[in-house]
Each structure stands twice: as structure tokens, then as C-alpha cells.
């Protein structure tokens, strides 16, 4: 049993409608090792300074997030998403379930998705998935998903 949410993860996908997942989540193929990342970008900070440079007040903008992962293109399998020059239509919801499903996972209720074909002789063809996380109907853009022994989360 782990204490941390690390290791081989399961990525689950659902269509997002009106800012929330619509229907059941389904697992997609296991991503290439060490490619699944949720990257935060801190919001713009606005500072109010008075003459002499003293800080009077500060206001921080909200953090934005991008989820990325690569999937191998394997013989006899179909890509999980259809795209037009990298753009996947609609909005998408995600759950990232850690290897030890009793640990916390991540839930993203709303995002846009692009898929780019990349190639390297060492790995073959990969599909690089980039999900730009959007403001959901309720709550935070990225939610911690309480772990369960079944891996379904809450």
C-alpha cells in the first residue's frame, strides 16, 4: 500500500456537458511511462505600490491547468479520440486514478482536448494528448478525488 498518489495511473474519460461529466467514465489505454502530468500555471499577480516602492496590496489571479499524457499507437488498436488536425471536438471530463486506488486521485470536470502525432525512433508513434482545463459548473477546476479500494473515487 502506498501513501502517495504515484506510479502507474489509470486515466478515465467522459464527455463533459454543461460543465460536468455526462454519462459513465471509461478507461483509456495506459499512457507511456512518466508522461502523465498536470501542470499548473499561476494566475497573474497585480501589486499596488506607493511611491518609494512599498507594497500596499496584492491580488492574485486564479491558477490554470493543463493535463498531458502520451499514448502508444499499437498494432490492431484504434486511437481513443478522433481529431481534425489535432483538434478533438466537444468538451471532456477526466479522472486520474493512482496505482494504489486508496490514495487520492484527480478529477477534472471540463476541458478542451487536442491530440498531436509525435514520432521518435526509440518510442515509435505516440499520440500526445493535451487537455486545457476549463472552469467547471461547480467547484474548483481540479478536484482531489478521495481514494477507494475499488478505484472508482467519489
DSSP file (Angstrom, degrees, kcal/mol; ACC not computed):
  #  RESIDUE AA STRUCTURE BP1 BP2  ACC     N-H-->O    O-->H-N    N-H-->O    O-->H-N    TCO  KAPPA ALPHA  PHI   PSI    X-CA   Y-CA   Z-CA
    1    1 A X              0   0    0      0, 0.0     2,-0.2     0, 0.0    99,-0.0   0.000 360.0 360.0 360.0 135.5    0.0    0.0    0.0
    2    2 A X        -     0   0    0      1,-0.1     3,-0.1     2,-0.1   100,-0.0  -0.471 360.0-158.0 -90.3 164.3    1.2    3.5   -0.9
    3    3 A X  S    S+     0   0    0     -2,-0.2     2,-0.2   100,-0.0    -1,-0.1   0.572  80.2  60.6-106.2 -25.8    1.0    6.7    1.0
    4    4 A X  S    S-     0   0    0     99,-0.1     2,-1.5     1,-0.0    96,-0.3  -0.686  85.7-118.4-106.5 156.6    1.4    8.8   -2.2
    5    5 A X  S    S+     0   0    0     -2,-0.2     2,-0.2    94,-0.1     4,-0.0  -0.552  73.3 114.5 -89.4  69.4   -0.6    9.0   -5.4
    6    6 A X        +     0   0    0     -2,-1.5    93,-0.8     2,-0.1    94,-0.5  -0.715  34.9  52.8-130.8-180.0    2.2    7.9   -7.7
    7    7 A X  S    S+     0   0    0     -2,-0.2     2,-0.3    91,-0.1    27,-0.1  -0.459  98.7   0.9  91.5-164.8    3.0    5.0  -10.0
    8    8 A X  S    S-     0   0    0     -2,-0.1     2,-0.2    90,-0.1    -2,-0.1  -0.425  75.5-161.3 -63.1 119.0    1.0    3.6  -12.9
    9    9 A X        -     0   0    0     -2,-0.3     2,-0.5    89,-0.2    22,-0.3  -0.643  15.6-133.9-103.3 161.5   -2.2    5.5  -13.1
   10   10 A X  E     -A   97   0A   0     87,-2.9    87,-3.0    -2,-0.2     2,-0.5  -0.961  17.8-152.7-109.2 129.6   -5.5    4.8  -14.8
   11   11 A X  E     -A   96   0A   0     -2,-0.5    17,-2.5    17,-0.4     2,-0.4  -0.913  11.2-168.3-105.5 126.0   -7.0    7.6  -16.9
   12   12 A X  E     -AB  95  27A   0     83,-3.0    83,-2.0    -2,-0.5     2,-0.3  -0.901   3.3-162.2-114.4 144.1  -10.7    7.7  -17.2
   13   13 A X  E     +AB  94  26A   0     13,-2.7    13,-2.4    -2,-0.4     2,-0.3  -0.940  13.4 169.0-128.3 145.4  -12.7    9.8  -19.7
   14   14 A X  E     -A   93   0A   0     79,-2.0    79,-3.3    -2,-0.3     2,-0.2  -0.973  41.1 -98.8-144.7 157.0  -16.2   11.1  -20.0
   15   15 A X  E     -AB  92  22A   0      7,-0.6     7,-3.4    -2,-0.3     2,-0.5  -0.561  36.9-137.1 -72.9 141.6  -17.9   13.6  -22.2
   16   16 A X  E     +AB  91  21A   0     75,-2.2    75,-0.5     5,-0.3     2,-0.4  -0.896  24.2 178.0-104.6 129.5  -18.5   16.9  -20.5
   17   17 A X  E >   - B   0  20A   0      3,-2.9     3,-1.1    -2,-0.5    -2,-0.0  -0.999  69.4  -4.6-131.4 130.4  -21.8   18.7  -20.9
   18   18 A X  T 3  S-     0   0    0     -2,-0.4    -1,-0.1     1,-0.2     3,-0.1   0.837 132.0 -53.3  56.5  35.7  -22.8   22.0  -19.2
   19   19 A X  T 3  S+     0   0    0      1,-0.2   118,-2.2   117,-0.1   119,-0.4   0.602 122.6  78.5  81.6  12.9  -19.6   22.0  -17.2
   20   20 A X  E <  S-B   17   0A   0     -3,-1.1    -3,-2.9   116,-0.2    -1,-0.2  -0.978  89.2 -81.0-148.0 159.1  -19.8   18.5  -15.7
   21   21 A X  E     -B   16   0A   0     -2,-0.3     2,-0.5    -5,-0.2    -5,-0.3  -0.327  39.1-155.1 -60.8 138.9  -19.3   14.8  -16.7
   22   22 A X  E     -B   15   0A   0     -7,-3.4    -7,-0.6     2,-0.1     2,-0.1  -0.971  57.0 -13.8-120.2 116.8  -22.2   13.4  -18.7
   23   23 A X  E    S-     0   0A   0     -2,-0.5     2,-0.1    -9,-0.1    -2,-0.0  -0.378 103.9 -26.3  88.8-171.7  -22.6    9.6  -18.5
   24   24 A X  E     -     0   0A   0     -2,-0.1     2,-0.3     1,-0.1    -9,-0.3  -0.417  58.2-119.8 -80.3 151.9  -20.1    7.0  -17.3
   25   25 A X  E     -     0   0A   0    -11,-0.1     2,-0.4    -2,-0.1   -11,-0.2  -0.666  27.6-161.8 -83.3 144.9  -16.4    7.3  -17.3
   26   26 A X  E     -B   13   0A   0    -13,-2.4   -13,-2.7    -2,-0.3     2,-0.1  -0.989  19.9-114.1-129.5 143.7  -14.4    4.8  -19.3
   27   27 A X  E     -B   12   0A   0     -2,-0.4   -15,-0.2   -15,-0.2     2,-0.2  -0.453  26.4-152.8 -73.4 142.4  -10.7    3.9  -19.0
   28   28 A X        -     0   0    0    -17,-2.5   -17,-0.4     1,-0.2     3,-0.1  -0.667  39.9 -66.7-106.6 170.9   -8.4    4.7  -21.9
   29   29 A X        -     0   0    0     -2,-0.2    -1,-0.2     1,-0.1     2,-0.2  -0.121  63.7 -89.3 -56.6 151.0   -5.2    2.9  -22.7
   30   30 A X        -     0   0    0      1,-0.1    42,-0.4    -3,-0.1    -1,-0.1  -0.418  48.9-122.9 -62.5 129.1   -2.3    3.1  -20.3
   31   31 A X        -     0   0    0    -22,-0.3    40,-0.2    -2,-0.2     3,-0.1  -0.256  33.9 -82.6 -72.3 162.7   -0.1    6.1  -21.1
   32   32 A X    >   -     0   0    0     38,-2.9     3,-1.6     1,-0.1     4,-0.4  -0.343  66.7 -80.9 -59.3 143.3    3.6    6.0  -21.8
   33   33 A X  T 3  S+     0   0    0      1,-0.3    -1,-0.1     2,-0.1   -25,-0.0  -0.182 109.4   1.8 -53.2 134.6    5.6    5.9  -18.6
   34   34 A X  T 3  S+     0   0    0     -3,-0.1    -1,-0.3     1,-0.1    -2,-0.1   0.666 100.9 104.4  63.5  22.7    6.2    9.3  -16.9
   35   35 A X    <   +     0   0    0     -3,-1.6     2,-0.6    35,-0.2    -2,-0.1   0.621  47.5  98.1-104.5 -14.6    4.2   11.3  -19.4
   36   36 A X        +     0   0    0     -4,-0.4     2,-0.4    33,-0.1    33,-0.2  -0.632  52.2 158.2 -78.4 118.3    1.0   11.9  -17.4
   37   37 A X  E     -E   68   0B   0     31,-2.6    31,-2.8    -2,-0.6     2,-0.6  -1.000  37.9-155.0-144.1 140.2    1.3   15.4  -15.9
   38   38 A X  E     -E   67   0B   0     -2,-0.4     2,-0.6    29,-0.2    29,-0.2  -0.973  24.7-164.9-109.8 114.7   -1.0   18.0  -14.5
   39   39 A X  E     -E   66   0B   0     27,-3.0    27,-1.6    -2,-0.6     2,-0.3  -0.892   3.2-155.1-109.4 118.2    0.8   21.4  -14.9
   40   40 A X  E     -E   65   0B   0     -2,-0.6     2,-0.4    25,-0.2    25,-0.2  -0.633   2.6-160.7 -87.4 148.8   -0.4   24.4  -13.0
   41   41 A X  E     -E   64   0B   0     23,-2.7    23,-2.4    -2,-0.3    -2,-0.0  -0.981  24.5-125.2-126.0 117.8    0.3   28.0  -14.2
   42   42 A X        -     0   0    0     -2,-0.4    21,-0.1    21,-0.2    20,-0.1  -0.296  29.3-110.7 -62.3 142.9   -0.1   30.6  -11.5
   43   43 A X        -     0   0    0     18,-0.8    20,-0.1     1,-0.2    -1,-0.1  -0.222  45.5 -77.4 -68.2 163.0   -2.5   33.4  -12.3
   44   44 A X        -     0   0    0     18,-0.2    17,-2.4    16,-0.1     2,-0.5  -0.341  44.6-140.3 -62.1 140.9   -1.3   37.0  -12.9
   45   45 A X  E     -J   60   0C   0     15,-0.2     2,-0.5    -3,-0.1    15,-0.2  -0.904  11.4-161.1-106.0 131.8   -0.4   38.9   -9.8
   46   46 A X  E     -J   59   0C   0     13,-3.3    13,-2.8    -2,-0.5     2,-0.4  -0.960   8.8-166.2-113.8 125.0   -1.3   42.6   -9.5
   47   47 A X  E     -J   58   0C   0     -2,-0.5     2,-0.6    11,-0.2    11,-0.2  -0.904  12.7-150.5-113.4 138.9    0.5   44.6   -7.0
   48   48 A X  E     +J   57   0C   0      9,-2.9     8,-3.3    -2,-0.4     9,-1.4  -0.938  24.6 179.0-105.2 116.2   -0.4   48.1   -5.7
   49   49 A X  E     -J   55   0C   0     -2,-0.6     6,-0.2     6,-0.2     2,-0.2  -0.897  16.7-144.5-119.1 147.9    2.7   50.0   -4.7
   50   50 A X    >   -     0   0    0      4,-2.4     3,-2.3    -2,-0.4     4,-0.4  -0.576  49.2 -60.9-100.7 170.1    3.1   53.5   -3.4
   51   51 A X  T 3  S+     0   0    0      1,-0.3     3,-0.4    -2,-0.2    -1,-0.2  -0.205 127.9  36.3 -49.0 136.4    5.9   56.0   -4.0
   52   52 A X  T 3  S-     0   0    0      1,-0.2    -1,-0.3    -3,-0.1    -2,-0.0   0.301 125.0 -88.6  94.8  -7.1    9.1   54.5   -2.8
   53   53 A X  S <  S+     0   0    0     -3,-2.3     2,-0.2     1,-0.3    -1,-0.2   0.515  73.8 155.1  88.1   5.1    8.1   51.0   -3.9
   54   54 A X        -     0   0    0     -4,-0.4    -4,-2.4    -3,-0.4     2,-0.5  -0.478  46.2-120.3 -69.2 135.9    6.3   49.9   -0.7
   55   55 A X  E     +J   49   0C   0     -6,-0.2    -6,-0.2    -2,-0.2     3,-0.1  -0.668  34.4 173.2 -80.5 120.2    3.7   47.2   -1.3
   56   56 A X  E     -     0   0C   0     -8,-3.3     2,-0.3    -2,-0.5    -7,-0.2   0.834  65.3 -13.7 -93.2 -41.0    0.2   48.4   -0.3
   57   57 A X  E     -J   48   0C   0     -9,-1.4    -9,-2.9     2,-0.0    -1,-0.4  -0.977  55.9-154.1-157.8 162.8   -1.9   45.5   -1.5
   58   58 A X  E     -J   47   0C   0     -2,-0.3     2,-0.4   -11,-0.2   -11,-0.2  -0.997   2.5-166.5-146.0 142.7   -1.6   42.4   -3.8
   59   59 A X  E     -J   46   0C   0    -13,-2.8   -13,-3.3    -2,-0.3     2,-0.4  -0.998  10.3-154.2-132.8 130.2   -4.2   40.5   -5.8
   60   60 A X  E     -J   45   0C   0     -2,-0.4   -15,-0.2   -15,-0.2   -16,-0.1  -0.862  11.3-135.1-107.3 137.3   -3.5   37.1   -7.3
   61   61 A X        -     0   0    0    -17,-2.4   -18,-0.8    -2,-0.4     2,-0.1  -0.388  38.6 -85.0 -79.5 165.4   -5.3   35.6  -10.3
   62   62 A X        -     0   0    0    -20,-0.1   -18,-0.2    -2,-0.1     2,-0.2  -0.383  43.7-108.3 -74.5 149.4   -6.6   32.1  -10.4
   63   63 A X        -     0   0    0    -21,-0.1     2,-0.3   -20,-0.1   -21,-0.2  -0.483  29.1-151.6 -73.4 143.3   -4.3   29.2  -11.4
   64   64 A X  E     -E   41   0B   0    -23,-2.4   -23,-2.7    -2,-0.2     2,-0.3  -0.812  10.7-150.4-112.2 160.8   -4.9   27.5  -14.7
   65   65 A X  E     -E   40   0B   0     68,-0.4    68,-2.0    -2,-0.3     2,-0.4  -0.952  13.6-165.8-135.9 149.8   -4.1   23.8  -15.5
   66   66 A X  E     -EF  39 132B   0    -27,-1.6   -27,-3.0    -2,-0.3     2,-0.5  -0.993  11.1-155.1-133.3 127.7   -3.1   21.6  -18.4
   67   67 A X  E     +EF  38 131B   0     64,-2.7    64,-3.3    -2,-0.4     2,-0.3  -0.886  19.4 179.5 -99.7 128.8   -3.3   17.8  -18.3
   68   68 A X  E     +EF  37 130B   0    -31,-2.8   -31,-2.6    -2,-0.5     2,-0.3  -0.971  10.2 155.2-130.8 147.5   -0.9   16.0  -20.7
   69   69 A X  E     - F   0 129B   0     60,-1.7    60,-3.2    -2,-0.3     2,-0.4  -0.951  28.5-134.2-162.6 153.0   -0.2   12.3  -21.5
   70   70 A X  E     - F   0 128B   0    -38,-0.3   -38,-2.9    -2,-0.3     2,-0.4  -0.898  14.5-163.0-112.4 141.0    1.2   10.2  -24.4
   71   71 A X  E     - F   0 127B   0     56,-1.9    56,-2.7    -2,-0.4   -40,-0.1  -0.984  22.1-120.1-123.8 134.5   -0.3    7.0  -25.6
   72   72 A X  E     - F   0 126B   0    -42,-0.4     2,-0.8    -2,-0.4    54,-0.2  -0.420  20.0-127.4 -66.7 142.8    1.5    4.5  -27.9
   73   73 A X        -     0   0    0     52,-2.3     2,-0.3    -2,-0.1    52,-0.3  -0.863  38.1-167.0 -89.9 109.7   -0.1    3.8  -31.3
   74   74 A X    >   -     0   0    0     -2,-0.8     3,-1.8     1,-0.1     2,-0.0  -0.747  26.4 -97.0-105.9 146.5   -0.3    0.0  -31.1
   75   75 A X  T 3  S+     0   0    0     -2,-0.3     3,-0.1     1,-0.3    -1,-0.1  -0.336 108.3  14.9 -57.2 133.3   -0.9   -2.5  -33.9
   76   76 A X  T 3  S+     0   0    0      1,-0.3     2,-0.3    -2,-0.0    -1,-0.3   0.525 105.6 103.5  80.8   6.1   -4.5   -3.6  -34.0
   77   77 A X    <   -     0   0    0     -3,-1.8     2,-0.3     0, 0.0    -1,-0.3  -0.865  62.1-133.3-119.8 156.7   -5.9   -0.8  -31.8
   78   78 A X        -     0   0    0     -2,-0.3    -4,-0.1    -3,-0.1    -3,-0.0  -0.810  32.1-101.4-103.5 146.7   -7.8    2.4  -32.5
   79   79 A X        -     0   0    0     -2,-0.3    -1,-0.1     1,-0.1    -6,-0.0  -0.333  30.0-123.8 -60.2 148.9   -6.9    5.8  -31.1
   80   80 A X  S    S+     0   0    0      1,-0.1     2,-0.3   -51,-0.0    -1,-0.1   0.721  90.7  36.8 -70.4 -19.7   -9.2    6.8  -28.2
   81   81 A X  S    S-     0   0    0      7,-0.0     2,-0.4     2,-0.0    -1,-0.1  -0.981  71.8-135.0-136.2 145.1  -10.2   10.1  -29.9
   82   82 A X        -     0   0    0     -2,-0.3     7,-0.4     7,-0.1     2,-0.3  -0.804  32.6-177.9 -93.9 139.0  -10.9   11.3  -33.4
   83   83 A X        -     0   0    0     -2,-0.4     2,-0.5     5,-0.2     5,-0.2  -0.894  30.6-138.4-134.3 163.7   -9.4   14.6  -34.3
   84   84 A X  B >  S-G   87   0B   0      3,-2.3     3,-1.9    -2,-0.3    -2,-0.0  -0.947  92.6 -29.5-121.1 106.5   -9.2   17.1  -37.2
   85   85 A X  T 3  S-     0   0    0     -2,-0.5     3,-0.1     1,-0.3    -1,-0.1   0.885 129.2 -44.5  49.4  44.0   -5.6   18.3  -37.4
   86   86 A X  T 3  S+     0   0    0      1,-0.2    29,-2.5    28,-0.1     2,-0.5   0.156 113.0 116.8  94.4 -18.2   -5.2   17.8  -33.7
   87   87 A X  E <   -GH  84 114B   0     -3,-1.9    -3,-2.3    27,-0.2     2,-0.5  -0.744  47.2-160.4 -92.1 125.8   -8.5   19.3  -32.5
   88   88 A X  E     - H   0 113B   0     25,-2.2    25,-0.6    -2,-0.5    -5,-0.2  -0.907  23.3-125.2-102.5 126.5  -10.9   17.0  -30.8
   89   89 A X        +     0   0    0     -2,-0.5    -7,-0.1    -7,-0.4    -1,-0.0  -0.216  65.7  19.1 -71.0 161.0  -14.5   18.3  -30.8
   90   90 A X  S    S-     0   0    0    -75,-0.1    23,-0.4     2,-0.0     2,-0.3  -0.160  90.9 -66.1  81.2-173.2  -16.6   18.8  -27.7
   91   91 A X  E     -A   16   0A   0    -75,-0.5   -75,-2.2    21,-0.1     2,-0.3  -0.861  45.5-149.4-118.0 155.0  -15.6   19.1  -24.0
   92   92 A X  E     -A   15   0A   0     19,-2.4    19,-0.5    -2,-0.3     2,-0.3  -0.943   7.8-155.1-133.9 143.1  -14.1   16.3  -21.9
   93   93 A X  E     -A   14   0A   0    -79,-3.3   -79,-2.0    -2,-0.3     2,-0.3  -0.877  19.3-164.8-114.6 150.2  -14.0   15.2  -18.2
   94   94 A X  E     -AC  13 108A   0     14,-3.1    14,-2.7    -2,-0.3     2,-0.4  -0.959  18.4-166.5-137.9 149.7  -11.2   13.2  -16.7
   95   95 A X  E     -AC  12 107A   0    -83,-2.0   -83,-3.0    -2,-0.3     2,-0.6  -0.995  10.1-159.4-130.0 134.0  -10.3   11.1  -13.6
   96   96 A X  E     -AC  11 106A   0     10,-2.7    10,-1.9    -2,-0.4     2,-0.5  -0.957  11.4-168.0-112.4 112.4   -6.8   10.2  -12.8
   97   97 A X  E     -A   10   0A   0    -87,-3.0   -87,-2.9    -2,-0.6     4,-0.1  -0.890  16.6-132.4-103.7 122.7   -6.7    7.2  -10.5
   98   98 A X        -     0   0    0     -2,-0.5   -89,-0.2     2,-0.2   -91,-0.1  -0.180  28.3-100.5 -70.3 167.2   -3.3    6.3   -8.9
   99   99 A X  S    S+     0   0    0    -93,-0.8     2,-1.0     1,-0.2   -92,-0.1   0.902 122.0  52.3 -53.4 -45.8   -1.8    2.9   -8.8
  100  100 A X  S >  S-     0   0    0    -94,-0.5     3,-2.5   -96,-0.3    -2,-0.2  -0.826  80.5-162.0 -92.3 100.5   -3.0    2.5   -5.2
  101  101 A X  T 3  S+     0   0    0     -2,-1.0    47,-2.2     1,-0.3    50,-0.3   0.566  83.0  71.1 -65.5  -8.7   -6.7    3.4   -5.7
  102  102 A X  T 3  S+     0   0    0     45,-0.3    45,-0.4    47,-0.2    -1,-0.3   0.630  88.5  80.3 -80.0 -12.7   -7.0    4.1   -1.9
  103  103 A X  S <  S-     0   0    0     -3,-2.5    45,-0.2    45,-0.2    -5,-0.2  -0.414  99.2 -78.3 -85.8 167.4   -4.9    7.2   -2.4
  104  104 A X        -     0   0    0     43,-0.1    42,-0.2    -2,-0.1     2,-0.2  -0.349  48.1-172.8 -65.7 144.0   -6.2   10.5   -3.7
  105  105 A X  E     - D   0 145A   0     40,-2.8    40,-2.4    -8,-0.1     2,-0.4  -0.466  22.3-104.4-117.0-165.1   -6.8   10.9   -7.4
  106  106 A X  E     -CD  96 144A   0    -10,-1.9   -10,-2.7    38,-0.2     2,-0.4  -0.970  21.7-163.8-129.4 142.1   -7.7   13.9   -9.6
  107  107 A X  E     -CD  95 143A   0     36,-2.5    36,-2.7    -2,-0.4     2,-0.5  -0.996   4.1-174.9-127.1 132.3  -11.0   14.9  -11.2
  108  108 A X  E     -CD  94 142A   0    -14,-2.7   -14,-3.1    -2,-0.4    34,-0.1  -0.987   4.0-170.3-124.7 117.2  -11.4   17.5  -14.0
  109  109 A X        +     0   0    0     32,-0.5     2,-0.3    -2,-0.5    -1,-0.1   0.709  69.2  24.2 -82.7 -21.0  -15.0   18.1  -14.9
  110  110 A X        +     0   0    0     31,-0.3    24,-2.7    24,-0.3     2,-0.3  -0.977  66.0 138.4-153.1 130.5  -14.4   20.2  -18.1
  111  111 A X  E     - I   0 133B   0    -19,-0.5   -19,-2.4    -2,-0.3     2,-0.3  -0.985  40.5-121.5-159.9 162.2  -11.6   20.6  -20.6
  112  112 A X  E     - I   0 132B   0     20,-2.0    20,-1.5    -2,-0.3     2,-0.4  -0.768  34.2-146.6-101.5 159.9  -10.9   21.0  -24.3
  113  113 A X  E     -HI  88 131B   0    -25,-0.6   -25,-2.2   -23,-0.4     2,-0.3  -0.983  19.4-179.6-136.2 137.5   -8.6   18.4  -26.0
  114  114 A X  E     -HI  87 130B   0     16,-1.8    16,-2.6    -2,-0.4     2,-0.4  -0.976  10.9-158.6-128.6 150.1   -6.1   18.3  -28.7
  115  115 A X  E     - I   0 129B   0    -29,-2.5     2,-0.4    -2,-0.3    14,-0.2  -0.991   8.7-170.7-130.5 122.9   -4.1   15.3  -29.9
  116  116 A X  E     - I   0 128B   0     12,-2.5    12,-3.3    -2,-0.4     2,-0.5  -0.926  21.6-128.1-116.5 139.3   -0.9   15.6  -31.8
  117  117 A X  E     + I   0 127B   0     -2,-0.4     2,-0.3    10,-0.2    10,-0.2  -0.732  32.5 178.4 -83.6 125.6    1.0   12.8  -33.5
  118  118 A X  E     - I   0 126B   0      8,-2.7     8,-2.9    -2,-0.5     2,-0.4  -0.922   8.2-163.2-125.3 154.7    4.7   12.6  -32.4
  119  119 A X  E     + I   0 125B   0     -2,-0.3     2,-0.3     6,-0.2     6,-0.2  -1.000  15.2 165.7-141.8 138.8    7.4   10.2  -33.5
  120  120 A X  E >>  - I   0 124B   0      4,-1.4     4,-3.4    -2,-0.4     3,-1.0  -0.971  40.0-127.1-145.7 141.0   10.8    9.1  -32.2
  121  121 A X  T 34 S+     0   0    0     -2,-0.3     4,-0.1     1,-0.3    -1,-0.1   0.831 110.6  55.6 -57.3 -32.7   12.7    6.0  -33.3
  122  122 A X  T 34 S+     0   0    0      1,-0.2    -1,-0.3     2,-0.1    -3,-0.0   0.793 124.5  20.1 -71.5 -27.8   13.0    5.0  -29.6
  123  123 A X  T <4 S-     0   0    0     -3,-1.0     2,-0.2     1,-0.3    -2,-0.2   0.612  93.0-141.8-117.1 -18.4    9.3    5.0  -29.0
  124  124 A X  E  <  - I   0 120B   0     -4,-3.4    -4,-1.4   -52,-0.1     2,-0.4  -0.583  61.5 -10.7  83.0-153.2    7.6    4.8  -32.3
  125  125 A X  E     - I   0 119B   0    -52,-0.3   -52,-2.3    -2,-0.2     2,-0.3  -0.682  68.5-176.9 -86.9 132.3    4.4    6.8  -32.9
  126  126 A X  E     -FI  72 118B   0     -8,-2.9    -8,-2.7    -2,-0.4     2,-0.6  -0.923  23.9-137.6-123.7 150.7    2.8    8.4  -29.9
  127  127 A X  E     -FI  71 117B   0    -56,-2.7   -56,-1.9    -2,-0.3     2,-0.7  -0.951  20.0-152.3-106.7 113.6   -0.4   10.4  -29.6
  128  128 A X  E     -FI  70 116B   0    -12,-3.3   -12,-2.5    -2,-0.6     2,-0.5  -0.783  10.0-158.6 -90.2 116.7    0.3   13.4  -27.3
  129  129 A X  E     -FI  69 115B   0    -60,-3.2   -60,-1.7    -2,-0.7     2,-0.5  -0.822   9.9-175.1 -98.9 129.9   -3.0   14.4  -25.5
  130  130 A X  E     -FI  68 114B   0    -16,-2.6   -16,-1.8    -2,-0.5     2,-0.6  -0.957   2.0-171.6-128.8 111.9   -3.2   18.0  -24.2
  131  131 A X  E     -FI  67 113B   0    -64,-3.3   -64,-2.7    -2,-0.5     2,-0.7  -0.910  11.4-153.4-107.9 114.3   -6.3   18.8  -22.2
  132  132 A X  E     -FI  66 112B   0    -20,-1.5   -20,-2.0    -2,-0.6   -66,-0.2  -0.787  23.9-130.8 -86.9 116.5   -6.7   22.5  -21.3
  133  133 A X  E     - I   0 111B   0    -68,-2.0   -68,-0.4    -2,-0.7   -22,-0.3  -0.475  25.0-163.0 -76.3 135.3   -8.8   22.6  -18.1
  134  134 A X        -     0   0    0    -24,-2.7   -24,-0.3    -2,-0.2     2,-0.2  -0.733  34.0 -80.0-115.7 162.1  -11.8   24.9  -18.1
  135  135 A X        -     0   0    0     -2,-0.3     5,-0.1   -26,-0.1     6,-0.1  -0.435  53.3-140.4 -61.2 125.7  -13.9   26.4  -15.3
  136  136 A X        -     0   0    0      3,-0.3  -116,-0.2    -2,-0.2  -117,-0.1  -0.213  24.7 -99.6 -82.8 176.9  -16.5   23.7  -14.3
  137  137 A X  S    S+     0   0    0   -118,-2.2     2,-0.3     1,-0.2  -117,-0.1   0.884 105.3   5.4 -62.3 -39.3  -20.2   24.1  -13.4
  138  138 A X  S    S+     0   0    0   -119,-0.4    -1,-0.2     2,-0.1   -29,-0.1  -0.985 110.6   5.0-144.0 153.5  -19.3   24.0   -9.7
  139  139 A X  S    S-     0   0    0     -2,-0.3    -3,-0.3    -3,-0.1     4,-0.1  -0.145  96.4 -20.1  76.5-166.8  -16.2   23.8   -7.5
  140  140 A X        -     0   0    0      1,-0.1    -2,-0.1     2,-0.1     3,-0.1  -0.318  55.7-118.8 -76.4 158.3  -12.6   24.0   -8.4
  141  141 A X  S    S+     0   0    0      1,-0.2   -32,-0.5   -78,-0.1     2,-0.5   0.905 108.3  34.4 -61.9 -43.3  -11.1   23.3  -11.9
  142  142 A X  E    S-D  108   0A   0    -34,-0.1     2,-0.4   -33,-0.1    -1,-0.2  -0.973  80.1-167.9-116.4 124.3   -9.1   20.5  -10.4
  143  143 A X  E     -D  107   0A   0    -36,-2.7   -36,-2.5    -2,-0.5     2,-0.4  -0.891  23.7-121.0-113.2 140.1  -10.6   18.5   -7.6
  144  144 A X  E     -D  106   0A   0     -2,-0.4     2,-0.7   -38,-0.2   -38,-0.2  -0.651  27.2-144.4 -74.9 135.0   -9.0   16.0   -5.3
  145  145 A X  E     -D  105   0A   0    -40,-2.4   -40,-2.8    -2,-0.4     8,-0.1  -0.906  15.9-124.9-107.3 112.7  -10.8   12.6   -5.7
  146  146 A X        -     0   0    0     -2,-0.7     8,-0.3   -42,-0.2   -43,-0.1  -0.313  32.7-115.5 -59.7 134.4  -11.0   10.7   -2.4
  147  147 A X        -     0   0    0    -45,-0.4     2,-0.3     6,-0.1   -45,-0.3  -0.294  32.2-175.0 -72.9 154.1   -9.5    7.2   -2.9
  148  148 A X        -     0   0    0    -47,-2.2     3,-0.5   -45,-0.2   -45,-0.2  -0.946  38.2-115.0-140.3 161.9  -11.4    4.0   -2.6
  149  149 A X  S    S+     0   0    0     -2,-0.3   -48,-0.2     1,-0.2   -47,-0.2   0.769 117.0  52.7 -69.9 -23.1  -10.4    0.4   -2.7
  150  150 A X  S    S-     0   0    0    -49,-0.1    -1,-0.2     3,-0.1   -48,-0.1   0.664 105.9-127.3 -86.0 -15.9  -12.4   -0.1   -5.9
  151  151 A X  S    S+     0   0    0     -3,-0.5    -2,-0.1   -50,-0.3   -49,-0.0   0.489  79.5 112.6  85.6   2.1  -10.7    2.8   -7.7
  152  152 A X        -     0   0    0      1,-0.2    -5,-0.1     2,-0.0    -3,-0.0   0.694  61.9-157.1 -84.0 -17.1  -13.9    4.5   -8.6
  153  153 A X              0   0    0    -52,-0.2    -1,-0.2     1,-0.2    -6,-0.1  -0.157 360.0 360.0  73.2-171.3  -13.4    7.5   -6.4
  154  154 A X              0   0    0     -8,-0.3    -1,-0.2    -6,-0.0    -7,-0.1   0.349 360.0 360.0-128.9 360.0  -16.2    9.7   -5.0
